[in-house]
Amino acid sequence: MASKEPATRKGTRTRRERPSIEGALRERVKELTCLYEIVKLRTREEASVEAFLRAVVDLLPAAWRHTEIAAARILWDGKSYQSPRVSRIVQKQSASIVVGSIPRGTIEVGYTKSTPEMEEGPFLREERYLLDTVAREVGLFLERRRAEEEAATLQDQLRHAERLATIGQLSASVAHELNGPLGSILGFAQLSAKVEGLPAQASRDIDKIVQAALHAREIVRSLLLFARQMPAKRVEVDLNGLVEDGLKLVATQLSRGGIDLVSDLATDLPLLTADPSQLRQVVVNLVVNSIQAMPGGGKLVVRTLTQPDRVLLIVEDEGVGMDGEALKQIFLPFFTTKGVGEGTGLGLSVVHGIVTSHGGSIQVESRPGAGARFEVSLPILSQSSDARHA
């Protein structure tokens, strides 16, 4: 009597059908080919992150058993890189992309139709090994790119620091050399102005010499501030008072330029430990910068605010604004977007130097045609703590 196949018990799982030896060999070839192509991509120096991730997504579906219904996706840095049909996935497996020991993204591979159960849902054990290996390769690529970007940033910072040091030394040397002749010019011009019986034209010319010398002396002073050659005198100061003093100094320029000034100063502002002349210079330079950015007039807002441990000075204008390239360079010495003879390119670099020397920071927001907003943040420090850190 012929034997019968035992009946399948109700409720038992269907037997998992693994590929034949020939089929298994084809699967391993597909997997190794995929991994080989990804490793080749990872070693290419010129490959961008986006191009690499897109290429990996394109390679993955062909390595899975049911290629015709496979789809893949990589989620990284808030972006999704995906192959067609991803939205129709009904079964999937995933692996984390780890960079610097921290999970930063995910790789997903799935099928758009249900398939029989294998070792991991509808997926082979080898496909899990492949997905984990691909995730490691992607992590290594992204880690290398991060290290390269950090190295490039450090190199830029080093070059910038070296340039600043060189310019600082040159600025201090030039400023000291100019101080003597400028003092003589100014002194003799002021003496000449006191001579009785001077013709009116000569008196006007001498006055122009005095004004030019005073302007040159301010440039020299800016050079010395930038080069940190002028010692800071830290005392308790009222930022609102310094703002009011600075606005008085530029009142004529504001009126002549058709600038509508809005002064909004907080009434509960705490005292700061700072150099009053240097902070006044910050106010004047920022306001003058805004005036020059509004050749046709406009509104200028100067505001002070208090935070738990900081005081804010905000200067906003409706000027011509700046593009991203200019924003990257505005604090570099001698960089200016103004025409020849309209600016030295030192004003904002001096502001940056003064603010950072006081332990503060300065942020800028601007777009072409949309004005600019400068926010200076200064820490509230006691005089004793300031002296300890001087």
TILO-109815 format. One record per residue (C-alpha): residue number from 1; residue in one letter; x, y, z. Coordinates in steps of 0.02 Angstrom, whole numbers. Layout:
N
<atom num="NUM" residu="a" x="X" y="Y" z="Z"/>
...
! end
This chain:
390
<atom num="1" residu="m" x="0" y="0" z="0"/>
<atom num="2" residu="a" x="75" y="167" z="-55"/>
<atom num="3" residu="s" x="120" y="286" z="84"/>
<atom num="4" residu="k" x="31" y="450" z="92"/>
<atom num="5" residu="e" x="103" y="620" z="130"/>
<atom num="6" residu="p" x="56" y="671" z="307"/>
<atom num="7" residu="a" x="-84" y="797" z="310"/>
<atom num="8" residu="t" x="-35" y="975" z="356"/>
<atom num="9" residu="r" x="-102" y="1014" z="527"/>
<atom num="10" residu="k" x="-220" y="1158" z="539"/>
<atom num="11" residu="g" x="-134" y="1315" z="600"/>
<atom num="12" residu="t" x="45" y="1258" z="560"/>
<atom num="13" residu="r" x="158" y="1377" z="461"/>
<atom num="14" residu="t" x="193" y="1343" z="277"/>
<atom num="15" residu="r" x="363" y="1264" z="248"/>
<atom num="16" residu="r" x="495" y="1391" z="199"/>
<atom num="17" residu="e" x="558" y="1354" z="24"/>
<atom num="18" residu="r" x="740" y="1409" z="8"/>
<atom num="19" residu="p" x="815" y="1428" z="-167"/>
<atom num="20" residu="s" x="898" y="1277" z="-246"/>
<atom num="21" residu="i" x="1088" y="1266" z="-244"/>
<atom num="22" residu="e" x="1093" y="1345" z="-417"/>
<atom num="23" residu="g" x="969" y="1479" z="-363"/>
<atom num="24" residu="a" x="1066" y="1512" z="-202"/>
<atom num="25" residu="l" x="1225" y="1535" z="-304"/>
<atom num="26" residu="r" x="1138" y="1662" z="-415"/>
<atom num="27" residu="e" x="1080" y="1757" z="-261"/>
<atom num="28" residu="r" x="1257" y="1762" z="-188"/>
<atom num="29" residu="v" x="1326" y="1827" z="-354"/>
<atom num="30" residu="k" x="1194" y="1965" z="-355"/>
<atom num="31" residu="e" x="1235" y="2012" z="-175"/>
<atom num="32" residu="l" x="1423" y="2013" z="-200"/>
<atom num="33" residu="t" x="1406" y="2114" z="-361"/>
<atom num="34" residu="c" x="1302" y="2244" z="-269"/>
<atom num="35" residu="l" x="1426" y="2253" z="-125"/>
<atom num="36" residu="y" x="1574" y="2265" z="-244"/>
<atom num="37" residu="e" x="1494" y="2411" z="-338"/>
<atom num="38" residu="i" x="1455" y="2501" z="-174"/>
<atom num="39" residu="v" x="1634" y="2480" z="-111"/>
<atom num="40" residu="k" x="1697" y="2550" z="-276"/>
<atom num="41" residu="l" x="1582" y="2700" z="-255"/>
<atom num="42" residu="r" x="1640" y="2726" z="-76"/>
<atom num="43" residu="t" x="1822" y="2739" z="-128"/>
<atom num="44" residu="r" x="1793" y="2872" z="-260"/>
<atom num="45" residu="e" x="1862" y="3037" z="-198"/>
<atom num="46" residu="e" x="1754" y="3143" z="-313"/>
<atom num="47" residu="a" x="1587" y="3064" z="-264"/>
<atom num="48" residu="s" x="1470" y="3184" z="-175"/>
<atom num="49" residu="v" x="1360" y="3124" z="-32"/>
<atom num="50" residu="e" x="1201" y="3146" z="-134"/>
<atom num="51" residu="a" x="1270" y="3056" z="-287"/>
<atom num="52" residu="f" x="1335" y="2913" z="-180"/>
<atom num="53" residu="l" x="1170" y="2886" z="-89"/>
<atom num="54" residu="r" x="1071" y="2892" z="-250"/>
<atom num="55" residu="a" x="1188" y="2765" z="-329"/>
<atom num="56" residu="v" x="1170" y="2647" z="-180"/>
<atom num="57" residu="v" x="980" y="2657" z="-190"/>
<atom num="58" residu="d" x="988" y="2614" z="-375"/>
<atom num="59" residu="l" x="1099" y="2462" z="-342"/>
<atom num="60" residu="l" x="1005" y="2383" z="-197"/>
<atom num="61" residu="p" x="844" y="2315" z="-278"/>
<atom num="62" residu="a" x="942" y="2207" z="-401"/>
<atom num="63" residu="a" x="1028" y="2116" z="-257"/>
<atom num="64" residu="w" x="867" y="2052" z="-179"/>
<atom num="65" residu="r" x="785" y="1888" z="-224"/>
<atom num="66" residu="h" x="626" y="1960" z="-300"/>
<atom num="67" residu="t" x="710" y="2099" z="-398"/>
<atom num="68" residu="e" x="558" y="2139" z="-504"/>
<atom num="69" residu="i" x="456" y="2196" z="-353"/>
<atom num="70" residu="a" x="599" y="2263" z="-245"/>
<atom num="71" residu="a" x="622" y="2447" z="-199"/>
<atom num="72" residu="a" x="745" y="2538" z="-87"/>
<atom num="73" residu="r" x="758" y="2699" z="11"/>
<atom num="74" residu="i" x="891" y="2790" z="113"/>
<atom num="75" residu="l" x="838" y="2918" z="242"/>
<atom num="76" residu="w" x="982" y="3034" z="285"/>
<atom num="77" residu="d" x="998" y="3211" z="351"/>
<atom num="78" residu="g" x="812" y="3246" z="331"/>
<atom num="79" residu="k" x="812" y="3192" z="148"/>
<atom num="80" residu="s" x="746" y="3036" z="64"/>
<atom num="81" residu="y" x="839" y="2951" z="-79"/>
<atom num="82" residu="q" x="728" y="2818" z="-155"/>
<atom num="83" residu="s" x="701" y="2703" z="-303"/>
<atom num="84" residu="p" x="535" y="2693" z="-398"/>
<atom num="85" residu="r" x="385" y="2608" z="-315"/>
<atom num="86" residu="v" x="445" y="2642" z="-137"/>
<atom num="87" residu="s" x="273" y="2709" z="-90"/>
<atom num="88" residu="r" x="197" y="2539" z="-133"/>
<atom num="89" residu="i" x="308" y="2436" z="-16"/>
<atom num="90" residu="v" x="209" y="2312" z="91"/>
<atom num="91" residu="q" x="353" y="2210" z="165"/>
<atom num="92" residu="k" x="521" y="2283" z="213"/>
<atom num="93" residu="q" x="680" y="2262" z="313"/>
<atom num="94" residu="s" x="792" y="2402" z="372"/>
<atom num="95" residu="a" x="963" y="2441" z="447"/>
<atom num="96" residu="s" x="1030" y="2594" z="538"/>
<atom num="97" residu="i" x="1167" y="2703" z="464"/>
<atom num="98" residu="v" x="1289" y="2738" z="606"/>
<atom num="99" residu="v" x="1411" y="2883" z="597"/>
<atom num="100" residu="g" x="1525" y="2920" z="743"/>
<atom num="101" residu="s" x="1439" y="2786" z="850"/>
<atom num="102" residu="i" x="1273" y="2877" z="828"/>
<atom num="103" residu="p" x="1128" y="2814" z="719"/>
<atom num="104" residu="r" x="1101" y="2952" z="592"/>
<atom num="105" residu="g" x="995" y="2873" z="456"/>
<atom num="106" residu="t" x="911" y="2717" z="389"/>
<atom num="107" residu="i" x="920" y="2602" z="238"/>
<atom num="108" residu="e" x="760" y="2512" z="189"/>
<atom num="109" residu="v" x="731" y="2376" z="60"/>
<atom num="110" residu="g" x="560" y="2303" z="29"/>
<atom num="111" residu="y" x="438" y="2219" z="-87"/>
<atom num="112" residu="t" x="285" y="2296" z="-166"/>
<atom num="113" residu="k" x="192" y="2130" z="-155"/>
<atom num="114" residu="s" x="179" y="1998" z="-20"/>
<atom num="115" residu="t" x="297" y="1850" z="-42"/>
<atom num="116" residu="p" x="316" y="1684" z="54"/>
<atom num="117" residu="e" x="395" y="1682" z="226"/>
<atom num="118" residu="m" x="583" y="1654" z="238"/>
<atom num="119" residu="e" x="705" y="1679" z="384"/>
<atom num="120" residu="e" x="661" y="1862" z="410"/>
<atom num="121" residu="g" x="486" y="1890" z="348"/>
<atom num="122" residu="p" x="498" y="1871" z="159"/>
<atom num="123" residu="f" x="687" y="1898" z="160"/>
<atom num="124" residu="l" x="834" y="1778" z="160"/>
<atom num="125" residu="r" x="960" y="1772" z="301"/>
<atom num="126" residu="e" x="1095" y="1823" z="177"/>
<atom num="127" residu="e" x="995" y="1976" z="127"/>
<atom num="128" residu="r" x="998" y="2035" z="308"/>
<atom num="129" residu="y" x="1188" y="2013" z="310"/>
<atom num="130" residu="l" x="1201" y="2110" z="148"/>
<atom num="131" residu="l" x="1091" y="2253" z="210"/>
<atom num="132" residu="d" x="1192" y="2269" z="371"/>
<atom num="133" residu="t" x="1354" y="2269" z="272"/>
<atom num="134" residu="v" x="1289" y="2401" z="152"/>
<atom num="135" residu="a" x="1236" y="2508" z="300"/>
<atom num="136" residu="r" x="1413" y="2496" z="370"/>
<atom num="137" residu="e" x="1489" y="2544" z="203"/>
<atom num="138" residu="v" x="1373" y="2693" z="189"/>
<atom num="139" residu="g" x="1417" y="2743" z="368"/>
<atom num="140" residu="l" x="1603" y="2733" z="328"/>
<atom num="141" residu="f" x="1580" y="2841" z="174"/>
<atom num="142" residu="l" x="1482" y="2973" z="270"/>
<atom num="143" residu="e" x="1607" y="2969" z="414"/>
<atom num="144" residu="r" x="1749" y="3000" z="292"/>
<atom num="145" residu="r" x="1655" y="3143" z="211"/>
<atom num="146" residu="r" x="1620" y="3220" z="382"/>
<atom num="147" residu="a" x="1804" y="3206" z="429"/>
<atom num="148" residu="e" x="1856" y="3286" z="264"/>
<atom num="149" residu="e" x="1733" y="3430" z="290"/>
<atom num="150" residu="e" x="1794" y="3459" z="468"/>
<atom num="151" residu="a" x="1975" y="3457" z="408"/>
<atom num="152" residu="a" x="1934" y="3582" z="271"/>
<atom num="153" residu="t" x="1844" y="3694" z="396"/>
<atom num="154" residu="l" x="1993" y="3688" z="515"/>
<atom num="155" residu="q" x="2110" y="3730" z="372"/>
<atom num="156" residu="d" x="2002" y="3880" z="325"/>
<atom num="157" residu="q" x="1999" y="3938" z="507"/>
<atom num="158" residu="l" x="2188" y="3919" z="519"/>
<atom num="159" residu="r" x="2216" y="4018" z="359"/>
<atom num="160" residu="h" x="2094" y="4150" z="419"/>
<atom num="161" residu="a" x="2183" y="4163" z="587"/>
<atom num="162" residu="e" x="2351" y="4179" z="501"/>
<atom num="163" residu="r" x="2284" y="4316" z="386"/>
<atom num="164" residu="l" x="2211" y="4409" z="534"/>
<atom num="165" residu="a" x="2373" y="4397" z="630"/>
<atom num="166" residu="t" x="2473" y="4463" z="482"/>
<atom num="167" residu="i" x="2349" y="4603" z="447"/>
<atom num="168" residu="g" x="2344" y="4646" z="632"/>
<atom num="169" residu="q" x="2533" y="4665" z="640"/>
<atom num="170" residu="l" x="2535" y="4768" z="480"/>
<atom num="171" residu="s" x="2390" y="4876" z="540"/>
<atom num="172" residu="a" x="2474" y="4913" z="706"/>
<atom num="173" residu="s" x="2637" y="4958" z="620"/>
<atom num="174" residu="v" x="2553" y="5073" z="494"/>
<atom num="175" residu="a" x="2445" y="5155" z="628"/>
<atom num="176" residu="h" x="2593" y="5195" z="739"/>
<atom num="177" residu="e" x="2690" y="5266" z="591"/>
<atom num="178" residu="l" x="2544" y="5377" z="540"/>
<atom num="179" residu="n" x="2504" y="5442" z="713"/>
<atom num="180" residu="g" x="2653" y="5559" z="718"/>
<atom num="181" residu="p" x="2629" y="5646" z="550"/>
<atom num="182" residu="l" x="2441" y="5659" z="577"/>
<atom num="183" residu="g" x="2466" y="5740" z="746"/>
<atom num="184" residu="s" x="2582" y="5868" z="667"/>
<atom num="185" residu="i" x="2462" y="5904" z="523"/>
<atom num="186" residu="l" x="2317" y="5926" z="642"/>
<atom num="187" residu="g" x="2414" y="6033" z="764"/>
<atom num="188" residu="f" x="2486" y="6152" z="635"/>
<atom num="189" residu="a" x="2319" y="6165" z="545"/>
<atom num="190" residu="q" x="2231" y="6213" z="707"/>
<atom num="191" residu="l" x="2368" y="6341" z="744"/>
<atom num="192" residu="s" x="2354" y="6412" z="569"/>
<atom num="193" residu="a" x="2167" y="6432" z="591"/>
<atom num="194" residu="k" x="2200" y="6552" z="736"/>
<atom num="195" residu="v" x="2305" y="6672" z="633"/>
<atom num="196" residu="e" x="2218" y="6841" z="621"/>
<atom num="197" residu="g" x="2170" y="6914" z="454"/>
<atom num="198" residu="l" x="2161" y="6750" z="360"/>
<atom num="199" residu="p" x="2066" y="6761" z="195"/>
<atom num="200" residu="a" x="1898" y="6672" z="201"/>
<atom num="201" residu="q" x="1952" y="6545" z="70"/>
<atom num="202" residu="a" x="2111" y="6503" z="168"/>
<atom num="203" residu="s" x="2008" y="6481" z="327"/>
<atom num="204" residu="r" x="1890" y="6362" z="238"/>
<atom num="205" residu="d" x="2037" y="6264" z="166"/>
<atom num="206" residu="i" x="2118" y="6247" z="338"/>
<atom num="207" residu="d" x="1953" y="6185" z="408"/>
<atom num="208" residu="k" x="1949" y="6051" z="273"/>
<atom num="209" residu="i" x="2127" y="6001" z="321"/>
<atom num="210" residu="v" x="2075" y="5985" z="503"/>
<atom num="211" residu="q" x="1922" y="5880" z="459"/>
<atom num="212" residu="a" x="2025" y="5767" z="344"/>
<atom num="213" residu="a" x="2156" y="5744" z="481"/>
<atom num="214" residu="l" x="2022" y="5701" z="608"/>
<atom num="215" residu="h" x="1947" y="5576" z="488"/>
<atom num="216" residu="a" x="2119" y="5498" z="459"/>
<atom num="217" residu="r" x="2147" y="5490" z="646"/>
<atom num="218" residu="e" x="1984" y="5392" z="665"/>
<atom num="219" residu="i" x="2045" y="5269" z="534"/>
<atom num="220" residu="v" x="2208" y="5249" z="629"/>
<atom num="221" residu="r" x="2109" y="5221" z="789"/>
<atom num="222" residu="s" x="2007" y="5087" z="700"/>
<atom num="223" residu="l" x="2168" y="5003" z="644"/>
<atom num="224" residu="l" x="2233" y="5002" z="823"/>
<atom num="225" residu="l" x="2068" y="4933" z="887"/>
<atom num="226" residu="f" x="2073" y="4796" z="756"/>
<atom num="227" residu="a" x="2253" y="4755" z="799"/>
<atom num="228" residu="r" x="2208" y="4755" z="986"/>
<atom num="229" residu="q" x="2342" y="4886" z="1018"/>
<atom num="230" residu="m" x="2228" y="4999" z="1120"/>
<atom num="231" residu="p" x="2209" y="4938" z="1300"/>
<atom num="232" residu="a" x="2031" y="4909" z="1357"/>
<atom num="233" residu="k" x="1969" y="5000" z="1512"/>
<atom num="234" residu="r" x="1833" y="4893" z="1589"/>
<atom num="235" residu="v" x="1708" y="4983" z="1700"/>
<atom num="236" residu="e" x="1523" y="4967" z="1735"/>
<atom num="237" residu="v" x="1428" y="5046" z="1591"/>
<atom num="238" residu="d" x="1248" y="5077" z="1542"/>
<atom num="239" residu="l" x="1226" y="5014" z="1364"/>
<atom num="240" residu="n" x="1074" y="5126" z="1337"/>
<atom num="241" residu="g" x="1178" y="5279" z="1380"/>
<atom num="242" residu="l" x="1314" y="5226" z="1258"/>
<atom num="243" residu="v" x="1183" y="5199" z="1122"/>
<atom num="244" residu="e" x="1112" y="5373" z="1151"/>
<atom num="245" residu="d" x="1288" y="5449" z="1146"/>
<atom num="246" residu="g" x="1327" y="5358" z="985"/>
<atom num="247" residu="l" x="1165" y="5413" z="902"/>
<atom num="248" residu="k" x="1204" y="5595" z="947"/>
<atom num="249" residu="l" x="1371" y="5578" z="857"/>
<atom num="250" residu="v" x="1286" y="5525" z="695"/>
<atom num="251" residu="a" x="1131" y="5634" z="710"/>
<atom num="252" residu="t" x="1188" y="5747" z="568"/>
<atom num="253" residu="q" x="1218" y="5598" z="452"/>
<atom num="254" residu="l" x="1047" y="5527" z="496"/>
<atom num="255" residu="s" x="961" y="5692" z="457"/>
<atom num="256" residu="r" x="1060" y="5724" z="298"/>
<atom num="257" residu="g" x="1027" y="5547" z="234"/>
<atom num="258" residu="g" x="840" y="5556" z="261"/>
<atom num="259" residu="i" x="845" y="5415" z="388"/>
<atom num="260" residu="d" x="694" y="5389" z="500"/>
<atom num="261" residu="l" x="768" y="5333" z="667"/>
<atom num="262" residu="v" x="669" y="5221" z="785"/>
<atom num="263" residu="s" x="754" y="5203" z="954"/>
<atom num="264" residu="d" x="679" y="5066" z="1063"/>
<atom num="265" residu="l" x="785" y="5048" z="1220"/>
<atom num="266" residu="a" x="737" y="4929" z="1361"/>
<atom num="267" residu="t" x="705" y="5015" z="1527"/>
<atom num="268" residu="d" x="765" y="4870" z="1637"/>
<atom num="269" residu="l" x="938" y="4848" z="1558"/>
<atom num="270" residu="p" x="1070" y="4789" z="1683"/>
<atom num="271" residu="l" x="1244" y="4867" z="1688"/>
<atom num="272" residu="l" x="1385" y="4787" z="1589"/>
<atom num="273" residu="t" x="1570" y="4775" z="1630"/>
<atom num="274" residu="a" x="1648" y="4842" z="1471"/>
<atom num="275" residu="d" x="1755" y="4974" z="1389"/>
<atom num="276" residu="p" x="1634" y="5119" z="1359"/>
<atom num="277" residu="s" x="1730" y="5196" z="1214"/>
<atom num="278" residu="q" x="1742" y="5029" z="1124"/>
<atom num="279" residu="l" x="1556" y="4990" z="1145"/>
<atom num="280" residu="r" x="1515" y="5166" z="1086"/>
<atom num="281" residu="q" x="1622" y="5128" z="933"/>
<atom num="282" residu="v" x="1517" y="4970" z="903"/>
<atom num="283" residu="v" x="1357" y="5073" z="904"/>
<atom num="284" residu="v" x="1426" y="5208" z="790"/>
<atom num="285" residu="n" x="1501" y="5084" z="665"/>
<atom num="286" residu="l" x="1342" y="4982" z="652"/>
<atom num="287" residu="v" x="1233" y="5136" z="631"/>
<atom num="288" residu="v" x="1350" y="5215" z="502"/>
<atom num="289" residu="n" x="1353" y="5049" z="408"/>
<atom num="290" residu="s" x="1162" y="5052" z="401"/>
<atom num="291" residu="i" x="1160" y="5234" z="347"/>
<atom num="292" residu="q" x="1278" y="5195" z="203"/>
<atom num="293" residu="a" x="1167" y="5047" z="154"/>
<atom num="294" residu="m" x="1018" y="5166" z="132"/>
<atom num="295" residu="p" x="1078" y="5298" z="7"/>
<atom num="296" residu="g" x="897" y="5342" z="-32"/>
<atom num="297" residu="g" x="842" y="5352" z="149"/>
<atom num="298" residu="g" x="737" y="5230" z="248"/>
<atom num="299" residu="k" x="699" y="5171" z="424"/>
<atom num="300" residu="l" x="834" y="5127" z="550"/>
<atom num="301" residu="v" x="786" y="5034" z="709"/>
<atom num="302" residu="v" x="905" y="5029" z="858"/>
<atom num="303" residu="r" x="844" y="4917" z="999"/>
<atom num="304" residu="t" x="911" y="4849" z="1164"/>
<atom num="305" residu="l" x="843" y="4696" z="1253"/>
<atom num="306" residu="t" x="886" y="4599" z="1409"/>
<atom num="307" residu="q" x="897" y="4411" z="1430"/>
<atom num="308" residu="p" x="934" y="4309" z="1587"/>
<atom num="309" residu="d" x="1123" y="4320" z="1567"/>
<atom num="310" residu="r" x="1147" y="4432" z="1415"/>
<atom num="311" residu="v" x="1106" y="4601" z="1344"/>
<atom num="312" residu="l" x="1062" y="4622" z="1160"/>
<atom num="313" residu="l" x="1095" y="4770" z="1045"/>
<atom num="314" residu="i" x="998" y="4757" z="881"/>
<atom num="315" residu="v" x="1021" y="4871" z="730"/>
<atom num="316" residu="e" x="902" y="4846" z="584"/>
<atom num="317" residu="d" x="894" y="4942" z="420"/>
<atom num="318" residu="e" x="796" y="4942" z="258"/>
<atom num="319" residu="g" x="952" y="4954" z="151"/>
<atom num="320" residu="v" x="1015" y="4865" z="-3"/>
<atom num="321" residu="g" x="1055" y="4706" z="96"/>
<atom num="322" residu="m" x="1187" y="4576" z="59"/>
<atom num="323" residu="d" x="1197" y="4409" z="-29"/>
<atom num="324" residu="g" x="1265" y="4250" z="50"/>
<atom num="325" residu="e" x="1440" y="4276" z="-19"/>
<atom num="326" residu="a" x="1454" y="4448" z="58"/>
<atom num="327" residu="l" x="1386" y="4384" z="225"/>
<atom num="328" residu="k" x="1530" y="4261" z="235"/>
<atom num="329" residu="q" x="1658" y="4401" z="222"/>
<atom num="330" residu="i" x="1584" y="4555" z="306"/>
<atom num="331" residu="f" x="1692" y="4539" z="461"/>
<atom num="332" residu="l" x="1854" y="4518" z="364"/>
<atom num="333" residu="p" x="1966" y="4672" z="375"/>
<atom num="334" residu="f" x="1965" y="4783" z="220"/>
<atom num="335" residu="f" x="1817" y="4691" z="143"/>
<atom num="336" residu="t" x="1685" y="4813" z="82"/>
<atom num="337" residu="t" x="1540" y="4812" z="-39"/>
<atom num="338" residu="k" x="1550" y="5001" z="-58"/>
<atom num="339" residu="g" x="1633" y="5094" z="-200"/>
<atom num="340" residu="v" x="1811" y="5159" z="-200"/>
<atom num="341" residu="g" x="1831" y="5298" z="-73"/>
<atom num="342" residu="e" x="1666" y="5260" z="13"/>
<atom num="343" residu="g" x="1729" y="5143" z="148"/>
<atom num="344" residu="t" x="1887" y="5071" z="225"/>
<atom num="345" residu="g" x="1818" y="4897" z="255"/>
<atom num="346" residu="l" x="1870" y="4909" z="438"/>
<atom num="347" residu="g" x="1707" y="4960" z="522"/>
<atom num="348" residu="l" x="1628" y="4787" z="543"/>
<atom num="349" residu="s" x="1793" y="4698" z="575"/>
<atom num="350" residu="v" x="1823" y="4821" z="718"/>
<atom num="351" residu="v" x="1647" y="4787" z="782"/>
<atom num="352" residu="h" x="1678" y="4599" z="776"/>
<atom num="353" residu="g" x="1845" y="4617" z="867"/>
<atom num="354" residu="i" x="1771" y="4725" z="1005"/>
<atom num="355" residu="v" x="1620" y="4613" z="1031"/>
<atom num="356" residu="t" x="1721" y="4452" z="1039"/>
<atom num="357" residu="s" x="1850" y="4531" z="1156"/>
<atom num="358" residu="h" x="1705" y="4567" z="1274"/>
<atom num="359" residu="g" x="1651" y="4384" z="1270"/>
<atom num="360" residu="g" x="1503" y="4422" z="1157"/>
<atom num="361" residu="s" x="1444" y="4370" z="985"/>
<atom num="362" residu="i" x="1367" y="4453" z="834"/>
<atom num="363" residu="q" x="1240" y="4379" z="713"/>
<atom num="364" residu="v" x="1189" y="4450" z="544"/>
<atom num="365" residu="e" x="1033" y="4419" z="440"/>
<atom num="366" residu="s" x="1017" y="4497" z="268"/>
<atom num="367" residu="r" x="954" y="4470" z="92"/>
<atom num="368" residu="p" x="981" y="4575" z="-64"/>
<atom num="369" residu="g" x="853" y="4715" z="-66"/>
<atom num="370" residu="a" x="783" y="4666" z="105"/>
<atom num="371" residu="g" x="896" y="4763" z="224"/>
<atom num="372" residu="a" x="1004" y="4692" z="362"/>
<atom num="373" residu="r" x="986" y="4648" z="546"/>
<atom num="374" residu="f" x="1137" y="4648" z="662"/>
<atom num="375" residu="e" x="1116" y="4570" z="835"/>
<atom num="376" residu="v" x="1255" y="4597" z="962"/>
<atom num="377" residu="s" x="1246" y="4487" z="1116"/>
<atom num="378" residu="l" x="1351" y="4538" z="1267"/>
<atom num="379" residu="p" x="1367" y="4438" z="1429"/>
<atom num="380" residu="i" x="1319" y="4517" z="1594"/>
<atom num="381" residu="l" x="1480" y="4501" z="1695"/>
<atom num="382" residu="s" x="1531" y="4567" z="1864"/>
<atom num="383" residu="q" x="1688" y="4674" z="1867"/>
<atom num="384" residu="s" x="1776" y="4548" z="1978"/>
<atom num="385" residu="s" x="1743" y="4401" z="1862"/>
<atom num="386" residu="d" x="1796" y="4507" z="1714"/>
<atom num="387" residu="a" x="1959" y="4548" z="1800"/>
<atom num="388" residu="r" x="1993" y="4364" z="1833"/>
<atom num="389" residu="h" x="1972" y="4323" z="1649"/>
<atom num="390" residu="a" x="2065" y="4473" z="1580"/>
! end
